[in-house]
Amino acid sequence: MTDRIVLAARNNALWCDAVARSHGVTTTLDDLAWSAATRTPPYYPDAVTLSADVGEYDLLARIDDSDGCSVKDSWSRLDLTLEDFARLVVGEWVWLDPSVPTSAGRARSWRRLGTPDEMAAWVRAWASDPDAEAILRPSLLEVPGVHVLAAHASEDPSSPVVAGAVVHVTGEVAGIGNVFALDGDVPGTWREAAAAARGVVGDMPLVGWEAGDSVDAAVAAGCERLGPLTVWLK
């Protein structure tokens, strides 16, 4: 399972990298970790571990570890409590193998977004916050491998966005994340999002991470649990 976690963690780190770089943040990537030189946008970590062997002090030396710093510990092996960090989220990596069939279940169609205005509407629905457009910027649509998918209230693409997901292809895998549903049906939406992702990337493994009930939703859609991760916040 470790190799799959490496692929999932690296995919997630590269998505964090795309978001951070869209804000002008300088980043570093090596075999041990991805890290940002300055604070990243809300909801995004300042570092992601890419090896189970990276140590606490090696990691913290790479980043601004003042209050507000967050770290994604991809193997849940670090102990940052002595550095005044607390566990913010404990989640799990998930993997949807190409051999597992996906079924949308519902008839509503999903489409890939292509314009800044579409992206802005998607982000407002994702975060239910008028300031959210400052987090995920339209320039992400131009990043190679990034696909922002949306389901609308009707077949009219100008109708409100009611569900969505981001798919990000890196090498051998496609990450699926930011899955949301305004009607609260996370299991149904996860199945739809996985099917929509398959329609875009074909027979690639889908990887991602979820927490709480969303882990069960991903498993119900056919995903395997790979192992735990922890998000730390100072």
C-alpha positions in Angstrom: 0.0 0.0 0.0 2.9 2.3 0.6 3.6 2.9 -3.1 0.0 3.9 -3.6 0.1 6.3 -0.7 3.2 7.9 -2.3 1.3 8.4 -5.5 -1.7 9.8 -3.7 0.3 12.1 -1.5 2.4 13.4 -4.4 -0.7 14.0 -6.5 -2.3 15.9 -3.6 0.9 17.9 -3.1 1.0 18.9 -6.7 -2.6 20.1 -6.5 -1.6 22.2 -3.4 1.4 23.4 -5.5 -0.8 24.6 -8.3 -3.1 26.5 -5.9 -0.2 28.0 -4.0 1.6 29.1 -7.2 -1.6 30.7 -8.5 -1.2 33.0 -5.5 2.5 33.7 -6.2 3.8 31.5 -3.4 7.3 30.0 -4.0 7.3 26.2 -3.4 9.8 23.4 -3.1 9.3 19.7 -4.0 11.7 16.8 -3.3 11.4 13.1 -2.4 10.7 14.0 1.3 8.1 16.7 1.1 6.4 19.5 -0.7 6.6 22.8 1.0 5.7 26.5 0.6 8.1 29.3 1.5 5.3 31.6 2.8 1.7 31.1 4.0 -0.6 29.3 1.6 -4.3 30.2 0.9 -7.0 29.1 3.3 -7.8 25.4 3.4 -4.3 24.5 1.9 -1.3 23.2 3.9 2.2 24.8 4.1 3.7 21.3 3.7 2.8 17.8 2.6 5.0 14.9 3.5 6.0 12.6 0.6 8.0 10.1 2.6 7.2 8.2 5.8 10.8 8.9 6.9 10.8 12.7 7.0 11.3 14.0 10.5 9.5 16.8 12.4 12.4 19.2 12.5 13.5 18.6 9.0 10.0 19.4 7.8 9.4 22.5 10.0 12.8 23.9 8.9 11.4 24.2 5.4 8.4 26.4 6.3 7.1 29.4 8.3 6.0 27.5 11.3 4.4 30.5 13.1 0.8 30.5 14.2 -1.5 29.5 11.4 0.9 27.0 9.9 -0.6 23.7 8.7 1.1 20.4 7.8 -0.4 17.4 6.0 1.3 14.4 7.5 0.6 11.8 4.9 1.4 8.7 7.0 0.2 10.1 10.4 3.6 9.4 11.8 4.7 12.9 13.0 4.2 14.2 16.5 4.1 18.0 16.3 2.4 18.5 19.7 5.7 19.7 21.3 5.8 22.4 18.6 2.3 23.7 19.7 0.5 22.0 16.8 -2.8 20.3 17.2 -4.5 17.7 15.1 -7.0 19.5 13.0 -8.2 16.6 10.8 -7.6 12.9 10.7 -8.5 11.4 7.4 -7.7 8.5 5.0 -6.2 8.2 1.6 -8.5 6.4 -0.9 -7.9 4.7 -4.2 -10.4 3.8 -6.9 -8.9 1.1 -9.1 -9.7 1.2 -12.9 -11.1 -2.4 -12.5 -13.9 -1.1 -10.3 -16.9 0.0 -12.3 -18.5 3.4 -11.6 -22.1 4.3 -11.9 -23.5 7.8 -11.6 -26.8 6.6 -10.3 -28.7 9.8 -11.0 -29.5 11.2 -14.5 -27.9 14.6 -14.1 -25.0 15.3 -16.3 -21.6 16.7 -15.3 -19.4 18.9 -17.5 -15.9 20.3 -17.5 -15.6 24.0 -16.9 -13.7 26.2 -19.3 -14.2 29.9 -18.5 -13.4 32.2 -15.6 -17.0 33.0 -15.0 -17.9 29.3 -14.8 -15.0 28.8 -12.4 -16.2 31.7 -10.2 -19.7 30.3 -10.0 -18.3 26.9 -9.1 -16.1 28.3 -6.3 -19.0 30.2 -4.8 -21.0 27.0 -4.6 -18.1 25.0 -3.3 -17.4 27.3 -0.4 -20.7 29.1 0.1 -18.6 32.2 0.7 -18.3 35.3 -1.6 -14.6 35.6 -0.7 -13.9 32.0 -1.8 -13.1 33.2 -5.4 -9.8 34.5 -3.9 -8.8 30.9 -3.0 -9.3 28.9 -6.2 -8.5 31.2 -9.1 -9.6 30.9 -12.7 -6.0 30.5 -13.8 -6.1 27.0 -12.4 -8.2 26.0 -15.4 -5.0 26.6 -17.5 -2.8 24.2 -15.4 -2.1 21.0 -17.4 -4.0 18.1 -16.0 -6.5 20.1 -14.0 -10.2 19.5 -14.8 -12.9 21.3 -12.8 -16.2 19.4 -13.0 -19.7 20.6 -12.2 -23.3 19.4 -12.1 -25.9 22.0 -12.6 -29.5 22.5 -11.4 -30.7 21.8 -15.0 -29.4 20.9 -18.4 -28.8 24.6 -19.0 -25.1 25.2 -18.2 -25.9 28.7 -17.0 -28.1 27.3 -14.2 -26.7 27.2 -10.7 -23.9 24.8 -9.8 -25.3 22.2 -7.3 -22.3 19.8 -7.1 -18.7 19.6 -8.2 -15.2 18.1 -8.0 -11.7 18.8 -9.1 -9.7 16.2 -11.0 -5.9 16.6 -11.4 -3.9 14.2 -13.5 -0.3 13.6 -12.4 1.7 10.8 -14.0 0.1 7.5 -13.3 -2.9 8.7 -11.3 -5.7 11.2 -11.3 -6.6 12.9 -8.1 -10.2 13.6 -7.2 -11.0 16.1 -4.5 -13.0 19.1 -3.5 -16.1 17.0 -3.9 -19.2 18.8 -2.7 -23.0 18.6 -2.9 -25.4 21.4 -2.0 -28.1 18.9 -1.3 -26.0 17.1 1.2 -26.0 13.8 -0.7 -22.2 13.2 -0.4 -22.4 9.4 -1.2 -24.4 9.9 -4.3 -22.3 12.8 -5.4 -19.1 10.9 -4.8 -20.4 8.2 -7.2 -21.3 10.8 -9.8 -18.0 12.6 -9.5 -16.1 9.4 -9.8 -18.0 8.5 -13.0 -17.5 12.0 -14.4 -13.8 11.8 -13.6 -13.6 8.5 -15.5 -15.2 10.1 -18.4 -12.4 12.7 -18.5 -9.3 10.7 -17.6 -10.3 7.2 -18.8 -8.9 4.1 -17.1 -6.6 5.7 -14.6 -6.6 5.0 -10.9 -8.4 7.8 -9.0 -6.8 8.9 -5.7 -7.7 11.3 -3.0 -8.2 11.8 0.7 -11.4 12.2 2.7 -12.3 12.6 6.4 -15.4 11.7 8.5 -18.5 10.6 6.6 -16.8 11.4 3.3 -14.5 8.4 3.7 -17.6 6.2 3.8 -18.9 7.9 0.8 -15.7 7.2 -1.2 -15.7 3.6 0.0 -19.3 3.2 -1.1 -18.3 4.5 -4.5 -15.8 1.6 -4.8 -12.6 3.1 -3.2 -10.1 1.3 -1.1 -8.8 2.8 2.1 -5.0 3.1 1.8 -4.1 4.5 5.2 -4.4 7.4 7.6 -3.2 11.0 7.3 -3.3 13.9 9.7 -3.6 17.6 9.1 -1.8 19.5 11.9 -2.5 23.2 12.7 -0.5 25.6 14.8 
